[in-house]
Amino acid sequence: MLFGRLKTSLPAPEQTLPGRPSRPWTLGRHHVLDAPVVTDEVPDGLEVAIFGLGCFWGAEEFYWQVPGVWSTSVGYAGGTTPHPTYEEVCSGLTGHTEAVRVVFDPTQVTYAELVKRFFEIHDPTQGMRQGNDVGTQYRSALYTTTPEQAEVARELTRVYGEELTRRGFDEITTEIAPAAEYYYAEDPHQQYLAKNPNGYRCHAKTGVDFPA
């Protein structure tokens, strides 16, 4: 890495890196779903959800396997620096977390189902880390794109938090906020585990299923 990665506190906006005015890399078709990777224009009837749950390579792999998901991408969300690079995000000086953008058909899979999967495939109690991955870019986050998503996110976080507390876990640290600007990551990171099947997977799970 070009910068240190063990930063566990978010920088103030005035402390973040300047970034760049536009994305300096191009992105093509989804390596698995054969849909666009860049989904700024979403087909009618589809919905967007953004999740931060640790290393985005493994997180994206989980979501492209869900029936009803039209496209996924990995990128950077929740920060300040415009169009950051992976190395800049890992420096802790952009404020971003590694994120997965999921475009889905709500008639086939609901946002609530995607959030339940979110909680089951990572540990939302770890703060600025997931397992051995430490840094602000690994924090847990639900960035909502509609008021309805925000309501569902808060309610399911409450339900799962109560279940974790009952089982002796710490409190959930998941950030819930309206989605701001999402910046697409570089092409080598998109669908990384489809291109590199033996690549790195970090799944620091609690092992607790979402309660019925």
N, C-alpha and C positions, 0 to 999 in steps of 0.2 A: 504494500500500500504506500501511496505517496505521503499520507498523513497518518498520525496516530489514530487508532480506532477506539480506544478505551475512554471515550468521553460519555459521561452519564448525566450531564445537565445541559438543557437546551440553551443555546445562545440567544441573547437579545437580538431583535431584528437588525439593529445598527452594528452588531458584531458579525453578521453573516457575510459570506463571500458574495462578490458582486454578480457572479454568473454571467449570462450572455443573453442577448435580445431575442434569439430564436434557436430552435433545435438544430444543432449542426450535423445530425445524422438522419438518414432516411430509414424508413421501416416499411416492409412489404406485407406479404400475406402471412397469416397465422400458420405456423409449421404443423399444427395438429388439426385445427378446425377449418382451415382454408377460408377464413374470414379476414377482413382487414385487421391489422394490429392497431392502427390508429383509428379510433372510433369516436372522433369528435362529433361526427354526424351519425346519429343512431337511427336505425330504421324505425318506422312507426310501430308502436306496440311493444317495443323493447324498453328495458330499464337498465340503469347503470348503478352499480354498487362499488364502493372502494373499501378495501380491507388492508390493514397493516397487522401482520402477525409473524414477524421475524423475517428471516431470509426469504426474499421473494421468489427464489427459484422453486423451492419445495411448495410454497403456498400456491403458486400459479398452477403447478401440476395437479393439486387437489381439485381446483376449480374447473379446469378445462375438461375434467372427467364427469362433471355433473350434467345429467340430461337437462336440456332446456337452456344451457349456457351457449350463447352464440359466438362470443369472442372473449378472450382474456388478454391482458397485457401486464407487464410489470413496469413500475415507475416510481416516482418520488412524490410524496404528498405530505401535507401538514407543515411545510417549511416556508422559507422566505426566498432563498436564492432562485432566480429564474433559470430554467433549463440547466440544472446542475449535471455534472458528470458523476459516475459511480464513485470515483476516488474522492470527489468533493463531498458527497453525502457521507461517505465513510469517515471523513475527517471530523464529523460532528459540527461543522461550521456552516451548515446550510439550514438546519432545523428540520429537515425532512426525515420521514420514516420510509423504509422500503415498503412498497404497497403493490397490491394487485387490483386492477380495474376489471370488473366483471360486467359484461353486457349479457343480459338474460331475458328470456321470455317469461313474464310472470304468470302466464297461463299454464306453463309447464313446471316451473319451480318458483316458489315464493321467496321474497326477500327474507322472511322469517326462517325458511329452511336454510338459506345461505348463511344467515347469522348463527344458527345452531351449529352448522358445520364449522364455522369460524371458531367458535368456542371449543369444539371438540378436538381440533387439530393443532392447537397451540396452548400454551399456558398463559392465561391472561393476568396472572398474579405477579409476574416477574419484573415489572417496572421496565427499566431501560436495558432489557436483555431477553434472550431466549436461549436457555441452556448455556452452552459455552460461548455463544455470540453475545458480546457485551457492547453496548453503545446506544445512543439515542435513535439510531436508524433501525433498531430492532424492537422499538416499543409497539405495544398493542394499540390498535386504533380502529374505530368505526367512523368513517367519513360519509355522512348521509347526503343524498341528493334530493330528497323530498321531505316535507314535514311528516308524512306517513312513515317513511323509513326511520326518522329520528324517534318517533314514538315507539316503534317496534324495537329499535336498538336499545333504548332505555329500559323497556319492559323486560326484554330477554336478558339483558345484563343483570337486572335485579333478580330475576328468577335463577339464573345460573350462579350468581354470587351467593344467594342464600343456600344453594345446594353445596357449593364449595365450602362455605362456612360450616355447614353441618358436618362436613367430612374433615374439618380441621385445617383447611387451606387458608392462606392469607387473603386479604381483600383483593378484589379485581382492580387492576390499575388501567384498564382500557380507557383510552381517550375517546369521547364521543363528541363530534363537532360537525357542523355543516361542511361539506366538501368545498375546498377552495381550488386553486389551480393544481392540476395534476400534470406532471412532466414525465413523458415517456422515457424509459431507460434505453440505453444503447442496444443495438440489434443483437449482439452476442448474448445478452441477458434474456431476451425474449424467448420463451419456451425452451429455456436452457436445458431442462432435463429430458426433453424430447430429442434434442440435438446431442446431448451427452448423458446417455441413460445411466452411466455409473457415476454421475456427478454428485456433488455434495448435497445432502438433505439434512436439514436441522428441523426435527419435529419434537420440540419439548412439550409433550402433552401432560395434562393432569391425569389422564386415564378415566376421567369422569364423564359419562354420557350425559347429554342434556336431558333433564327430567321430562317424563311424559306429561 
